[in-house]
Amino acid sequence: MATQMFVNLPVKDLARSKEFFGKLGFAFNPQFSDENAACMVVSDQNFVMLLTEAYFKQFTPKTIADAKKSTEVLVALSRENREAVTDIVAKAVAAGGSTHADPKDDGFMYQHGFQDLDGHMWEVFYVDPKGIPQG
């Protein structure tokens, strides 16, 4: 069995977060979703659990970071080409998110990112396998 990855993120308003990510094209697995959590499908093996802050607190003794004031994680997502990077960032901004930096073009890699409604940072990138420096 392949290893699956579940990233858990606290959110202030679960319904708004689901609507936001739905506008970006993500689907949710209803088997692992309820009034406290929503399982966002990133790929066959990768998921993001959007958890209400009250529910998230049950899994950690630490204080929940305010992602609008500090960075607790950078979630990086690959895309199939540069246009797909630009497209998802534009959808995020149109849905109420914001960008946190200008796009970066390193030749073999293109990246841009957005902040979601709770301030979590998402780095979106495309890597041209033919252009990766060797060595």
C-alpha positions as a Markdown table, in Angstrom:
| # | Residue | x | y | z |
|---|---|---|---|---|
| 1 | Met | 0.0 | 0.0 | 0.0 |
| 2 | Ala | 1.3 | 3.4 | -0.9 |
| 3 | Thr | 1.9 | 5.9 | 1.9 |
| 4 | Gln | -0.9 | 8.5 | 2.1 |
| 5 | Met | -0.3 | 12.0 | 3.4 |
| 6 | Phe | -2.9 | 14.0 | 5.4 |
| 7 | Val | -2.1 | 17.6 | 6.1 |
| 8 | Asn | -4.2 | 18.9 | 9.0 |
| 9 | Leu | -5.0 | 22.7 | 8.9 |
| 10 | Pro | -7.1 | 24.6 | 11.5 |
| 11 | Val | -9.8 | 26.8 | 10.0 |
| 12 | Lys | -12.1 | 29.4 | 11.5 |
| 13 | Asp | -15.1 | 28.8 | 9.3 |
| 14 | Leu | -15.3 | 25.3 | 7.8 |
| 15 | Ala | -18.2 | 26.1 | 5.4 |
| 16 | Arg | -16.3 | 29.1 | 4.0 |
| 17 | Ser | -13.1 | 27.1 | 3.6 |
| 18 | Lys | -14.9 | 24.3 | 1.8 |
| 19 | Glu | -16.5 | 26.9 | -0.5 |
| 20 | Phe | -13.1 | 28.6 | -1.1 |
| 21 | Phe | -11.3 | 25.4 | -2.0 |
| 22 | Gly | -14.2 | 24.1 | -4.0 |
| 23 | Lys | -13.8 | 27.2 | -6.2 |
| 24 | Leu | -10.2 | 26.2 | -6.8 |
| 25 | Gly | -11.4 | 22.8 | -8.1 |
| 26 | Phe | -10.9 | 20.6 | -5.1 |
| 27 | Ala | -13.4 | 17.9 | -4.2 |
| 28 | Phe | -14.1 | 16.6 | -0.7 |
| 29 | Asn | -14.5 | 13.0 | 0.5 |
| 30 | Pro | -17.8 | 12.9 | 2.4 |
| 31 | Gln | -16.7 | 9.7 | 4.3 |
| 32 | Phe | -14.2 | 11.7 | 6.2 |
| 33 | Ser | -16.1 | 15.0 | 6.5 |
| 34 | Asp | -18.6 | 16.2 | 9.0 |
| 35 | Glu | -19.4 | 19.4 | 10.9 |
| 36 | Asn | -15.9 | 19.4 | 12.4 |
| 37 | Ala | -13.8 | 18.4 | 9.5 |
| 38 | Ala | -13.6 | 18.3 | 5.7 |
| 39 | Cys | -11.3 | 15.9 | 3.8 |
| 40 | Met | -10.1 | 17.8 | 0.7 |
| 41 | Val | -8.8 | 15.5 | -2.0 |
| 42 | Val | -5.5 | 16.7 | -3.5 |
| 43 | Ser | -4.6 | 13.4 | -5.3 |
| 44 | Asp | -5.2 | 9.7 | -4.9 |
| 45 | Gln | -2.7 | 9.6 | -2.0 |
| 46 | Asn | -2.7 | 13.2 | -0.6 |
| 47 | Phe | -5.4 | 14.9 | 1.4 |
| 48 | Val | -5.9 | 18.1 | 3.4 |
| 49 | Met | -8.0 | 17.8 | 6.5 |
| 50 | Leu | -9.7 | 21.2 | 7.2 |
| 51 | Leu | -10.5 | 21.1 | 10.8 |
| 52 | Thr | -12.5 | 23.6 | 12.9 |
| 53 | Glu | -10.2 | 25.2 | 15.4 |
| 54 | Ala | -12.1 | 23.6 | 18.3 |
| 55 | Tyr | -11.6 | 20.1 | 16.8 |
| 56 | Phe | -8.0 | 20.8 | 15.8 |
| 57 | Lys | -7.2 | 21.6 | 19.5 |
| 58 | Gln | -8.1 | 18.0 | 20.4 |
| 59 | Phe | -5.0 | 16.8 | 18.5 |
| 60 | Thr | -2.3 | 19.1 | 20.0 |
| 61 | Pro | -1.4 | 20.5 | 23.4 |
| 62 | Lys | 0.2 | 23.5 | 21.7 |
| 63 | Thr | -1.4 | 26.9 | 20.9 |
| 64 | Ile | -2.8 | 27.1 | 17.4 |
| 65 | Ala | -0.7 | 29.6 | 15.3 |
| 66 | Asp | -2.5 | 32.5 | 13.8 |
| 67 | Ala | -1.5 | 31.9 | 10.2 |
| 68 | Lys | -2.3 | 35.5 | 9.3 |
| 69 | Lys | 0.5 | 36.7 | 11.7 |
| 70 | Ser | 3.1 | 33.8 | 11.4 |
| 71 | Thr | 3.9 | 31.0 | 9.1 |
| 72 | Glu | 3.4 | 27.5 | 10.6 |
| 73 | Val | 3.6 | 25.6 | 7.3 |
| 74 | Leu | 4.1 | 26.1 | 3.6 |
| 75 | Val | 1.9 | 23.6 | 1.6 |
| 76 | Ala | 3.4 | 23.0 | -1.8 |
| 77 | Leu | 1.4 | 21.7 | -4.7 |
| 78 | Ser | 2.8 | 20.7 | -8.1 |
| 79 | Arg | 0.9 | 21.5 | -11.3 |
| 80 | Glu | 1.2 | 20.1 | -14.8 |
| 81 | Asn | 2.4 | 23.3 | -16.5 |
| 82 | Arg | 2.9 | 27.1 | -15.9 |
| 83 | Glu | -0.6 | 28.0 | -17.0 |
| 84 | Ala | -2.1 | 25.7 | -14.3 |
| 85 | Val | 0.0 | 27.5 | -11.7 |
| 86 | Thr | -1.3 | 30.8 | -12.8 |
| 87 | Asp | -4.8 | 29.5 | -13.1 |
| 88 | Ile | -5.1 | 28.2 | -9.5 |
| 89 | Val | -3.6 | 31.3 | -8.0 |
| 90 | Ala | -6.0 | 33.5 | -10.0 |
| 91 | Lys | -8.9 | 31.3 | -8.7 |
| 92 | Ala | -7.7 | 31.6 | -5.2 |
| 93 | Val | -7.6 | 35.4 | -5.4 |
| 94 | Ala | -11.0 | 35.6 | -7.0 |
| 95 | Ala | -12.4 | 33.4 | -4.2 |
| 96 | Gly | -11.2 | 35.7 | -1.5 |
| 97 | Gly | -7.6 | 34.6 | -1.0 |
| 98 | Ser | -4.5 | 36.7 | -1.6 |
| 99 | Thr | -1.0 | 36.4 | -3.1 |
| 100 | His | 2.0 | 36.8 | -0.8 |
| 101 | Ala | 4.8 | 37.2 | -3.4 |
| 102 | Asp | 5.3 | 37.8 | -7.0 |
| 103 | Pro | 5.7 | 34.7 | -9.3 |
| 104 | Lys | 9.2 | 33.3 | -9.5 |
| 105 | Asp | 10.7 | 31.9 | -12.7 |
| 106 | Asp | 13.9 | 30.0 | -12.3 |
| 107 | Gly | 13.8 | 28.6 | -15.9 |
| 108 | Phe | 13.3 | 25.0 | -15.0 |
| 109 | Met | 10.8 | 25.8 | -12.2 |
| 110 | Tyr | 8.0 | 28.3 | -12.1 |
| 111 | Gln | 6.2 | 29.0 | -8.9 |
| 112 | His | 3.6 | 31.3 | -7.4 |
| 113 | Gly | 1.4 | 31.1 | -4.3 |
| 114 | Phe | -1.6 | 32.2 | -2.4 |
| 115 | Gln | -2.9 | 32.6 | 1.1 |
| 116 | Asp | -6.2 | 30.9 | 1.9 |
| 117 | Leu | -8.9 | 32.6 | 4.0 |
| 118 | Asp | -7.2 | 31.6 | 7.2 |
| 119 | Gly | -3.7 | 32.8 | 6.0 |
| 120 | His | -2.2 | 29.4 | 5.3 |
| 121 | Met | 0.4 | 29.7 | 2.6 |
| 122 | Trp | 0.2 | 27.5 | -0.5 |
| 123 | Glu | 3.1 | 27.4 | -2.9 |
| 124 | Val | 2.1 | 26.2 | -6.3 |
| 125 | Phe | 4.9 | 25.1 | -8.8 |
| 126 | Tyr | 5.7 | 23.5 | -12.1 |
| 127 | Val | 9.0 | 21.8 | -12.7 |
| 128 | Asp | 10.1 | 21.1 | -16.3 |
| 129 | Pro | 11.9 | 17.8 | -16.0 |
| 130 | Lys | 14.0 | 18.5 | -19.1 |
| 131 | Gly | 15.3 | 21.7 | -17.5 |
| 132 | Ile | 16.4 | 20.5 | -14.1 |
| 133 | Pro | 20.1 | 21.2 | -13.6 |
| 134 | Gln | 22.2 | 18.1 | -13.5 |
| 135 | Gly | 24.9 | 17.6 | -10.9 |
